[in-house]
Amino acid sequence: MKTPGIALLFALLSLVSYGQSSGASEKFEANLLPSKTGALLTYNGQKHAFTVTMDADSVRPSEHPGWVYVNGQIVQASTVPVPEHLYQDTLSEKRQQEILLGYINYEMEYFKKELKIKYKDLDIHPGTLEGAPVVFWLFSMPKGDDIRKQIYVTRLCFNQALSLNIPLRQEEDMKESLRLLTNLMKTVKVYDQPLDLNQLYKELN
């Protein structure tokens, strides 16, 4: 990351989740920490944390919360809490995939009914990355929209569905964008304690 200083540690999202199991009501705050090799996206809770490593020649925040430029490519990082009746502190891989697929259905209904986006060609690919269940999903935007496709990869981190998204203006960018999303999601680490961001910043720089 070219712009130095812990002052650039910035909040992308502040999320509230709901539930009755011990981790279901945990809140996570997102911050982007600059590093010598790019940046580290952190999600810090009261009892847990998770991170996404963005190693690149250039990582910089955009003017829109939750969106980051990685080597010039815009990437959205977002989290949505798992509903309380679905979340448990321990979930099987099968159950995680079921929750992820339910989340995608929820998002697509939101796009259609609330945002009035007439998407088409929804394509869903469940799988695993670094041993964690994930779902790759993509769809085409309405004809005439500047964005041709939206591509996502989503996984669970504690009580949050973490999604990384790239909007495509050119179909030819699909392969490289999928590679970037895959590489970013592979770096996700989860922690059973919150992170000391000041100490972490010192270690990264």
C-alpha positions in Angstrom: 0.0 0.0 0.0 1.5 3.3 -1.1 -0.2 5.6 1.5 1.4 5.1 4.9 0.1 5.7 8.5 -2.2 4.1 10.9 -4.5 7.1 10.4 -5.6 5.3 7.2 -7.0 2.5 9.3 -10.6 3.0 8.3 -14.0 1.4 9.2 -15.6 -0.4 6.2 -18.6 -1.8 8.1 -20.1 -2.1 11.5 -22.4 -5.1 11.7 -25.0 -6.3 14.2 -26.0 -9.9 14.4 -28.7 -11.7 16.4 -29.0 -15.0 18.1 -29.0 -17.1 21.3 -25.9 -19.3 21.0 -22.8 -17.9 22.6 -21.4 -16.3 19.4 -24.6 -15.4 17.5 -25.0 -11.9 18.9 -21.3 -10.9 18.4 -20.7 -7.7 16.6 -17.7 -7.3 14.2 -16.0 -4.0 13.1 -14.1 -4.0 9.8 -10.8 -2.1 9.4 -8.2 -2.0 6.7 -4.6 -2.0 8.0 -1.8 -0.9 5.5 1.2 -3.2 5.4 4.5 -3.5 3.7 3.1 -6.0 1.2 -0.4 -4.4 0.7 -3.0 -4.4 3.4 -4.9 -6.6 5.9 -8.6 -6.4 6.2 -9.6 -7.2 9.7 -13.0 -8.0 11.3 -12.7 -7.6 15.1 -15.4 -8.9 17.5 -15.7 -9.1 21.2 -14.6 -12.7 21.4 -13.4 -13.6 17.8 -11.8 -12.1 14.8 -11.1 -12.9 11.1 -8.9 -11.4 8.5 -8.4 -11.2 4.7 -4.8 -10.6 3.5 -4.5 -8.4 0.4 -0.9 -8.7 -0.8 -0.5 -6.5 -3.8 1.6 -3.7 -5.2 -1.2 -1.3 -4.5 -4.2 -1.5 -2.1 -6.3 1.6 -1.5 -9.8 2.3 -0.2 -12.3 3.7 -2.6 -14.7 6.6 -1.7 -17.4 4.0 -1.0 -17.4 2.1 2.3 -16.6 -1.6 1.8 -14.9 -1.2 -1.6 -11.2 -1.5 -2.0 -8.9 -1.2 -5.1 -6.5 -4.1 -5.3 -3.9 -3.4 -8.0 -6.5 -1.1 -9.7 -9.3 -3.7 -9.5 -12.3 -2.7 -7.5 -13.3 -5.4 -4.9 -16.2 -5.3 -2.5 -15.8 -6.9 0.9 -19.1 -7.3 2.9 -20.5 -9.3 5.8 -24.0 -10.2 6.7 -25.0 -11.8 10.0 -26.5 -15.3 10.0 -30.1 -15.2 11.4 -30.3 -16.4 15.0 -32.4 -19.5 14.2 -29.8 -20.8 11.8 -26.5 -20.1 13.7 -24.8 -22.5 16.0 -21.3 -22.2 17.4 -20.4 -25.5 15.6 -21.7 -26.2 12.1 -21.0 -29.1 9.9 -19.7 -28.5 6.4 -23.1 -29.6 5.0 -25.0 -27.2 7.2 -22.6 -24.3 6.3 -23.3 -24.9 2.6 -27.0 -24.9 3.3 -26.7 -21.6 5.1 -24.6 -20.1 2.3 -27.1 -21.2 -0.3 -29.9 -19.7 1.7 -28.0 -16.5 2.0 -27.5 -16.3 -1.8 -31.3 -16.9 -2.3 -32.0 -14.1 0.1 -29.6 -11.7 -1.7 -31.1 -12.5 -5.1 -34.6 -11.8 -3.8 -33.3 -8.5 -2.4 -31.7 -7.6 -5.7 -34.9 -8.4 -7.5 -37.6 -6.9 -5.2 -35.8 -4.1 -3.4 -33.2 -2.9 -5.9 -35.3 -3.8 -8.9 -32.4 -5.5 -10.7 -33.6 -7.8 -13.4 -30.6 -10.1 -13.2 -30.4 -13.3 -15.3 -28.2 -16.5 -15.7 -27.6 -17.0 -12.0 -24.8 -19.6 -11.7 -23.9 -21.2 -8.3 -20.9 -23.4 -7.6 -20.4 -24.8 -4.0 -16.9 -25.9 -3.1 -14.1 -25.6 -0.6 -11.1 -23.3 -0.2 -8.3 -24.1 2.3 -10.7 -26.6 3.9 -13.6 -24.1 4.4 -17.0 -24.4 2.6 -17.4 -21.6 0.0 -19.8 -20.8 -2.7 -18.9 -19.1 -6.0 -21.9 -17.4 -7.6 -22.3 -15.0 -10.5 -25.1 -13.5 -12.6 -25.6 -11.2 -15.6 -26.8 -7.7 -15.2 -29.7 -6.2 -17.2 -29.0 -5.3 -20.8 -27.7 -1.7 -21.1 -26.2 -1.7 -17.6 -22.5 -0.6 -17.5 -21.7 -3.7 -15.4 -22.0 -6.9 -17.4 -21.7 -9.4 -14.6 -21.3 -9.6 -10.9 -19.2 -12.4 -9.4 -18.9 -13.4 -5.8 -17.3 -15.9 -3.4 -18.9 -16.3 0.0 -18.0 -18.3 3.2 -19.0 -18.3 6.8 -16.7 -16.7 9.5 -18.4 -17.3 12.9 -21.8 -15.7 12.7 -21.0 -13.7 9.5 -21.4 -14.5 5.8 -18.3 -12.9 4.3 -18.6 -12.1 0.6 -16.0 -10.8 -1.8 -17.4 -9.3 -5.0 -16.1 -7.9 -8.3 -18.4 -6.2 -10.8 -17.3 -6.9 -14.4 -17.5 -4.4 -17.2 -16.0 -6.8 -19.8 -16.6 -10.5 -20.1 -12.9 -10.9 -20.9 -12.0 -10.0 -17.3 -13.8 -13.0 -15.9 -10.8 -15.4 -15.5 -8.5 -12.9 -13.9 -11.3 -11.6 -11.5 -12.1 -15.2 -10.4 -8.4 -15.8 -9.8 -8.2 -12.6 -7.6 -11.3 -13.5 -5.6 -10.1 -17.1 -5.1 -6.7 -15.9 -3.9 -8.1 -13.4 -1.5 -10.6 -15.8 0.0 -7.8 -18.4 0.4 -6.1 -16.0 2.8 -9.0 -15.8 5.3 -7.9 -16.6 8.9 -10.1 -16.9 11.9 -9.2 -16.3 15.5 -10.8 -17.3 18.8 -9.9 -13.9 20.3 -10.1 -10.3 19.2 -7.0 -8.7 17.6 -4.9 -6.0 19.0 -5.0 -3.7 16.0 -2.2 -1.3 17.2 0.1 -4.2 17.8 -0.9 -5.8 14.5 -0.2 -2.6 12.6 3.4 -2.5 14.1 3.9 -6.1 13.1 2.7 -5.5 9.5 5.0 -2.5 9.1 
